Protein backbone atom coordinates (compact mmCIF):
# COMPACT_ATOMS: atom_id res chain seq x y z
CA UNK A 1 0.00 0.00 0.00
CA UNK A 2 1.19 3.54 -0.75
CA UNK A 3 1.55 6.20 1.91
CA UNK A 4 0.20 8.92 -0.38
CA UNK A 5 -2.83 10.85 0.84
CA UNK A 6 -4.15 11.51 -2.66
CA UNK A 7 -7.36 9.97 -4.13
CA UNK A 8 -7.40 6.24 -4.75
CA UNK A 9 -7.27 5.11 -8.37
CA UNK A 10 -8.11 1.72 -9.91
CA UNK A 11 -5.99 0.14 -12.63
CA UNK A 12 -7.70 -0.16 -15.98
CA UNK A 13 -8.96 -3.78 -16.03
CA UNK A 14 -10.60 -3.76 -12.56
CA UNK A 15 -13.91 -1.99 -13.40
CA UNK A 16 -14.47 -4.49 -16.23
CA UNK A 17 -13.70 -7.38 -13.91
CA UNK A 18 -16.09 -5.96 -11.30
CA UNK A 19 -18.86 -5.67 -13.89
CA UNK A 20 -18.18 -9.22 -15.01
CA UNK A 21 -18.49 -10.49 -11.43
CA UNK A 22 -21.72 -8.56 -10.93
CA UNK A 23 -23.20 -10.10 -14.05
CA UNK A 24 -22.26 -13.57 -12.92
CA UNK A 25 -23.25 -13.03 -9.30
CA UNK A 26 -27.05 -13.60 -9.32
CA UNK A 27 -26.86 -16.91 -11.17
CA UNK A 28 -25.56 -19.91 -9.35
CA UNK A 29 -24.01 -23.22 -10.27
CA UNK A 30 -23.38 -25.93 -7.71
CA UNK A 31 -21.16 -28.72 -9.04
CA UNK A 32 -19.92 -31.15 -6.43
CA UNK A 33 -18.81 -34.74 -6.06
CA UNK A 34 -18.45 -36.81 -2.92
CA UNK A 35 -18.30 -40.40 -1.69
CA UNK A 36 -21.38 -41.94 -0.07
CA UNK A 37 -20.71 -44.87 2.30
CA UNK A 38 -23.22 -47.72 2.54
CA UNK A 39 -26.14 -47.16 4.96
CA UNK A 40 -25.42 -43.45 5.26
CA UNK A 41 -27.17 -40.20 4.38
CA UNK A 42 -25.66 -36.98 3.10
CA UNK A 43 -27.53 -33.75 2.46
CA UNK A 44 -26.69 -30.46 0.78
CA UNK A 45 -28.53 -27.26 1.63
CA UNK A 46 -28.84 -24.04 -0.31
CA UNK A 47 -30.92 -20.88 -0.01
CA UNK A 48 -32.70 -19.98 -3.25
CA UNK A 49 -34.80 -16.94 -4.12
CA UNK A 50 -38.48 -16.91 -5.04
CA UNK A 51 -39.77 -17.79 -8.54
CA UNK A 52 -36.48 -19.25 -9.78
CA UNK A 53 -36.06 -22.22 -12.05
CA UNK A 54 -33.81 -24.87 -10.54
CA UNK A 55 -32.35 -27.66 -12.65
CA UNK A 56 -29.92 -30.39 -11.81
CA UNK A 57 -28.24 -33.53 -13.05
CA UNK A 58 -26.87 -36.33 -10.92
CA UNK A 59 -24.89 -39.50 -11.47
CA UNK A 60 -24.18 -42.21 -8.91
CA UNK A 61 -21.36 -44.60 -9.66
CA UNK A 62 -21.90 -48.02 -8.10
CA UNK A 63 -18.50 -49.58 -7.46
CA UNK A 64 -19.91 -52.68 -5.78
CA UNK A 65 -20.82 -54.48 -8.97
CA UNK A 66 -24.38 -55.01 -7.75
CA UNK A 67 -23.32 -56.75 -4.53
CA UNK A 68 -25.21 -56.39 -1.28
CA UNK A 69 -28.40 -55.10 -2.90
CA UNK A 70 -27.03 -51.57 -2.82
CA UNK A 71 -29.64 -48.91 -3.55
CA UNK A 72 -29.49 -45.12 -3.36
CA UNK A 73 -32.46 -42.82 -2.87
CA UNK A 74 -32.59 -39.15 -3.81
CA UNK A 75 -34.98 -36.65 -2.23
CA UNK A 76 -35.26 -32.87 -2.55
CA UNK A 77 -37.35 -31.02 0.04
CA UNK A 78 -37.96 -27.48 1.27
CA UNK A 79 -37.84 -26.26 4.86
CA UNK A 80 -41.49 -27.27 5.39
CA UNK A 81 -40.74 -30.86 4.37
CA UNK A 82 -42.56 -30.70 1.03
CA UNK A 83 -41.07 -33.15 -1.46
CA UNK A 84 -40.07 -31.38 -4.68
CA UNK A 85 -38.36 -34.38 -6.27
CA UNK A 86 -37.83 -37.97 -5.21
CA UNK A 87 -36.23 -40.94 -6.90
CA UNK A 88 -35.72 -44.40 -5.47
CA UNK A 89 -32.86 -46.56 -6.68
CA UNK A 90 -31.37 -43.51 -8.37
CA UNK A 91 -28.40 -43.98 -10.66
CA UNK A 92 -28.44 -41.16 -13.21
CA UNK A 93 -30.96 -38.53 -14.13
CA UNK A 94 -32.13 -34.93 -14.15
CA UNK A 95 -34.62 -32.88 -12.18
CA UNK A 96 -36.22 -29.45 -12.40
CA UNK A 97 -38.59 -27.37 -10.30
CA UNK A 98 -39.56 -23.74 -9.74
CA UNK A 99 -39.35 -22.20 -6.29
CA UNK A 100 -42.53 -20.65 -4.88
CA UNK A 101 -40.84 -18.67 -2.12
CA UNK A 102 -37.43 -17.76 -0.77
CA UNK A 103 -36.48 -20.85 1.20
CA UNK A 104 -33.81 -23.31 2.23
CA UNK A 105 -33.79 -26.37 0.00
CA UNK A 106 -32.20 -29.70 0.89
CA UNK A 107 -30.88 -32.35 -1.49
CA UNK A 108 -30.36 -35.69 0.25
CA UNK A 109 -28.75 -38.92 -0.95
CA UNK A 110 -29.33 -42.04 1.15
CA UNK A 111 -27.56 -45.34 0.57
CA UNK A 112 -28.90 -48.71 1.73
CA UNK A 113 -27.24 -52.09 1.43
CA UNK A 114 -25.71 -55.01 3.29
CA UNK A 115 -22.15 -56.23 3.73
CA UNK A 116 -18.88 -54.49 3.10
CA UNK A 117 -19.45 -52.44 -0.01
CA UNK A 118 -17.19 -49.75 -1.49
CA UNK A 119 -18.35 -46.16 -1.22
CA UNK A 120 -20.43 -44.78 -4.07
CA UNK A 121 -19.27 -41.74 -6.01
CA UNK A 122 -22.03 -39.12 -6.29
CA UNK A 123 -21.76 -36.29 -8.83
CA UNK A 124 -24.29 -33.46 -8.58
CA UNK A 125 -24.53 -30.50 -10.95
CA UNK A 126 -27.19 -28.04 -9.81
CA UNK A 127 -28.09 -24.71 -11.43
CA UNK A 128 -30.61 -21.98 -10.74
CA UNK A 129 -31.42 -18.56 -12.05
CA UNK A 130 -30.12 -17.56 -15.45
CA UNK A 131 -27.74 -20.53 -15.60
CA UNK A 132 -30.69 -22.93 -15.41
CA UNK A 133 -32.32 -21.60 -18.57
CA UNK A 134 -31.71 -23.37 -21.87
CA UNK A 135 -31.08 -20.47 -24.22
CA UNK A 136 -30.39 -22.76 -27.15
CA UNK A 137 -33.93 -24.13 -26.84
CA UNK A 138 -35.31 -20.61 -26.44
CA UNK A 139 -33.47 -19.56 -29.61
CA UNK A 140 -34.98 -22.46 -31.56
CA UNK A 141 -38.51 -21.80 -30.34
CA UNK A 142 -38.44 -18.02 -30.82
CA UNK A 143 -36.09 -18.16 -33.84
CA UNK A 144 -33.58 -15.78 -32.34
CA UNK A 145 -30.22 -14.84 -33.77
CA UNK A 146 -27.05 -15.44 -31.71
CA UNK A 147 -26.79 -11.75 -30.85
CA UNK A 148 -30.44 -11.67 -29.78
CA UNK A 149 -29.88 -14.72 -27.60
CA UNK A 150 -26.93 -13.06 -25.89
CA UNK A 151 -28.98 -9.88 -25.38
CA UNK A 152 -31.76 -11.96 -23.86
CA UNK A 153 -29.27 -13.57 -21.50
CA UNK A 154 -27.85 -10.18 -20.49
CA UNK A 155 -31.38 -8.89 -19.95
CA UNK A 156 -32.14 -11.83 -17.64
CA UNK A 157 -28.87 -11.25 -15.80
CA UNK A 158 -29.69 -7.57 -15.33
CA UNK A 159 -33.17 -8.44 -14.04
CA UNK A 160 -31.66 -10.94 -11.66
CA UNK A 161 -29.21 -8.33 -10.36
CA UNK A 162 -32.06 -5.86 -9.78
CA UNK A 163 -34.07 -8.51 -7.95
CA UNK A 164 -31.09 -9.39 -5.78
CA UNK A 165 -30.50 -5.76 -4.83
CA UNK A 166 -34.22 -5.32 -4.11
CA UNK A 167 -34.16 -8.37 -1.88
CA UNK A 168 -31.05 -7.15 -0.03
CA UNK A 169 -32.68 -3.74 0.44
CA UNK A 170 -35.79 -5.42 1.84
CA UNK A 171 -33.74 -7.53 4.24
CA UNK A 172 -31.81 -4.42 5.32
CA UNK A 173 -35.09 -2.60 6.04
CA UNK A 174 -36.39 -5.58 8.01
CA UNK A 175 -33.19 -5.78 10.05
CA UNK A 176 -33.27 -2.03 10.68
CA UNK A 177 -36.90 -2.23 11.83
CA UNK A 178 -35.98 -5.13 14.11
CA UNK A 179 -33.06 -3.19 15.59
CA UNK A 180 -35.19 -0.10 16.14
CA UNK A 181 -37.93 -2.18 17.76
CA UNK A 182 -35.38 -3.89 20.02
CA UNK A 183 -33.81 -0.57 21.00
CA UNK A 184 -37.24 0.86 21.83
CA UNK A 185 -38.10 -2.13 24.00
CA UNK A 186 -34.75 -1.93 25.79
CA UNK A 187 -35.35 1.80 26.43
CA UNK A 188 -38.82 1.19 27.85
CA UNK A 189 -37.52 -1.67 29.99
CA UNK A 190 -34.69 0.51 31.28
CA UNK A 191 -37.13 3.30 32.20
CA UNK A 192 -39.46 0.79 33.88
CA UNK A 193 -36.54 -0.73 35.84
CA UNK A 194 -35.37 2.74 36.92
CA UNK A 195 -38.86 3.67 38.11
CA UNK A 196 -39.11 0.39 40.02
CA UNK A 197 -35.74 1.05 41.71
CA UNK A 198 -36.72 4.62 42.58
CA UNK A 199 -40.03 3.41 43.98
CA UNK A 200 -38.34 0.68 45.98
CA UNK A 201 -35.74 3.11 47.36
CA UNK A 202 -38.47 5.59 48.35
CA UNK A 203 -40.46 2.86 50.08
CA UNK A 204 -37.37 1.71 51.97
CA UNK A 205 -36.67 5.29 53.18
CA UNK A 206 -40.21 5.75 54.53
CA UNK A 207 -40.27 2.26 56.00
CA UNK A 208 -36.97 2.74 57.84
CA UNK A 209 -38.05 6.19 59.00
CA UNK A 210 -41.23 4.74 60.53
CA UNK A 211 -39.25 1.86 62.03
CA UNK A 212 -36.72 4.13 63.71
CA UNK A 213 -39.49 6.42 64.97
CA UNK A 214 -41.29 3.39 66.43
CA UNK A 215 -38.07 2.42 68.23
CA UNK A 216 -37.65 6.05 69.32
CA UNK A 217 -34.23 6.18 67.72
CA UNK A 218 -35.09 9.36 65.86
CA UNK A 219 -37.64 12.10 66.43
C-alpha positions in Angstrom: 0.0 0.0 0.0 1.2 3.5 -0.7 1.5 6.2 1.9 0.2 8.9 -0.4 -2.8 10.8 0.8 -4.2 11.5 -2.7 -7.4 10.0 -4.1 -7.4 6.2 -4.8 -7.3 5.1 -8.4 -8.1 1.7 -9.9 -6.0 0.1 -12.6 -7.7 -0.2 -16.0 -9.0 -3.8 -16.0 -10.6 -3.8 -12.6 -13.9 -2.0 -13.4 -14.5 -4.5 -16.2 -13.7 -7.4 -13.9 -16.1 -6.0 -11.3 -18.9 -5.7 -13.9 -18.2 -9.2 -15.0 -18.5 -10.5 -11.4 -21.7 -8.6 -10.9 -23.2 -10.1 -14.1 -22.3 -13.6 -12.9 -23.2 -13.0 -9.3 -27.1 -13.6 -9.3 -26.9 -16.9 -11.2 -25.6 -19.9 -9.4 -24.0 -23.2 -10.3 -23.4 -25.9 -7.7 -21.2 -28.7 -9.0 -19.9 -31.1 -6.4 -18.8 -34.7 -6.1 -18.5 -36.8 -2.9 -18.3 -40.4 -1.7 -21.4 -41.9 -0.1 -20.7 -44.9 2.3 -23.2 -47.7 2.5 -26.1 -47.2 5.0 -25.4 -43.4 5.3 -27.2 -40.2 4.4 -25.7 -37.0 3.1 -27.5 -33.7 2.5 -26.7 -30.5 0.8 -28.5 -27.3 1.6 -28.8 -24.0 -0.3 -30.9 -20.9 0.0 -32.7 -20.0 -3.2 -34.8 -16.9 -4.1 -38.5 -16.9 -5.0 -39.8 -17.8 -8.5 -36.5 -19.2 -9.8 -36.1 -22.2 -12.1 -33.8 -24.9 -10.5 -32.3 -27.7 -12.6 -29.9 -30.4 -11.8 -28.2 -33.5 -13.0 -26.9 -36.3 -10.9 -24.9 -39.5 -11.5 -24.2 -42.2 -8.9 -21.4 -44.6 -9.7 -21.9 -48.0 -8.1 -18.5 -49.6 -7.5 -19.9 -52.7 -5.8 -20.8 -54.5 -9.0 -24.4 -55.0 -7.7 -23.3 -56.8 -4.5 -25.2 -56.4 -1.3 -28.4 -55.1 -2.9 -27.0 -51.6 -2.8 -29.6 -48.9 -3.5 -29.5 -45.1 -3.4 -32.5 -42.8 -2.9 -32.6 -39.1 -3.8 -35.0 -36.7 -2.2 -35.3 -32.9 -2.6 -37.3 -31.0 0.0 -38.0 -27.5 1.3 -37.8 -26.3 4.9 -41.5 -27.3 5.4 -40.7 -30.9 4.4 -42.6 -30.7 1.0 -41.1 -33.1 -1.5 -40.1 -31.4 -4.7 -38.4 -34.4 -6.3 -37.8 -38.0 -5.2 -36.2 -40.9 -6.9 -35.7 -44.4 -5.5 -32.9 -46.6 -6.7 -31.4 -43.5 -8.4 -28.4 -44.0 -10.7 -28.4 -41.2 -13.2 -31.0 -38.5 -14.1 -32.1 -34.9 -14.1 -34.6 -32.9 -12.2 -36.2 -29.5 -12.4 -38.6 -27.4 -10.3 -39.6 -23.7 -9.7 -39.3 -22.2 -6.3 -42.5 -20.6 -4.9 -40.8 -18.7 -2.1 -37.4 -17.8 -0.8 -36.5 -20.8 1.2 -33.8 -23.3 2.2 -33.8 -26.4 0.0 -32.2 -29.7 0.9 -30.9 -32.4 -1.5 -30.4 -35.7 0.2 -28.8 -38.9 -1.0 -29.3 -42.0 1.1 -27.6 -45.3 0.6 -28.9 -48.7 1.7 -27.2 -52.1 1.4 -25.7 -55.0 3.3 -22.1 -56.2 3.7 -18.9 -54.5 3.1 -19.4 -52.4 0.0 -17.2 -49.7 -1.5 -18.4 -46.2 -1.2 -20.4 -44.8 -4.1 -19.3 -41.7 -6.0 -22.0 -39.1 -6.3 -21.8 -36.3 -8.8 -24.3 -33.5 -8.6 -24.5 -30.5 -11.0 -27.2 -28.0 -9.8 -28.1 -24.7 -11.4 -30.6 -22.0 -10.7 -31.4 -18.6 -12.0 -30.1 -17.6 -15.4 -27.7 -20.5 -15.6 -30.7 -22.9 -15.4 -32.3 -21.6 -18.6 -31.7 -23.4 -21.9 -31.1 -20.5 -24.2 -30.4 -22.8 -27.1 -33.9 -24.1 -26.8 -35.3 -20.6 -26.4 -33.5 -19.6 -29.6 -35.0 -22.5 -31.6 -38.5 -21.8 -30.3 -38.4 -18.0 -30.8 -36.1 -18.2 -33.8 -33.6 -15.8 -32.3 -30.2 -14.8 -33.8 -27.1 -15.4 -31.7 -26.8 -11.7 -30.9 -30.4 -11.7 -29.8 -29.9 -14.7 -27.6 -26.9 -13.1 -25.9 -29.0 -9.9 -25.4 -31.8 -12.0 -23.9 -29.3 -13.6 -21.5 -27.8 -10.2 -20.5 -31.4 -8.9 -19.9 -32.1 -11.8 -17.6 -28.9 -11.2 -15.8 -29.7 -7.6 -15.3 -33.2 -8.4 -14.0 -31.7 -10.9 -11.7 -29.2 -8.3 -10.4 -32.1 -5.9 -9.8 -34.1 -8.5 -7.9 -31.1 -9.4 -5.8 -30.5 -5.8 -4.8 -34.2 -5.3 -4.1 -34.2 -8.4 -1.9 -31.0 -7.2 0.0 -32.7 -3.7 0.4 -35.8 -5.4 1.8 -33.7 -7.5 4.2 -31.8 -4.4 5.3 -35.1 -2.6 6.0 -36.4 -5.6 8.0 -33.2 -5.8 10.1 -33.3 -2.0 10.7 -36.9 -2.2 11.8 -36.0 -5.1 14.1 -33.1 -3.2 15.6 -35.2 -0.1 16.1 -37.9 -2.2 17.8 -35.4 -3.9 20.0 -33.8 -0.6 21.0 -37.2 0.9 21.8 -38.1 -2.1 24.0 -34.7 -1.9 25.8 -35.4 1.8 26.4 -38.8 1.2 27.9 -37.5 -1.7 30.0 -34.7 0.5 31.3 -37.1 3.3 32.2 -39.5 0.8 33.9 -36.5 -0.7 35.8 -35.4 2.7 36.9 -38.9 3.7 38.1 -39.1 0.4 40.0 -35.7 1.0 41.7 -36.7 4.6 42.6 -40.0 3.4 44.0 -38.3 0.7 46.0 -35.7 3.1 47.4 -38.5 5.6 48.4 -40.5 2.9 50.1 -37.4 1.7 52.0 -36.7 5.3 53.2 -40.2 5.8 54.5 -40.3 2.3 56.0 -37.0 2.7 57.8 -38.1 6.2 59.0 -41.2 4.7 60.5 -39.3 1.9 62.0 -36.7 4.1 63.7 -39.5 6.4 65.0 -41.3 3.4 66.4 -38.1 2.4 68.2 -37.7 6.0 69.3 -34.2 6.2 67.7 -35.1 9.4 65.9 -37.6 12.1 66.4 
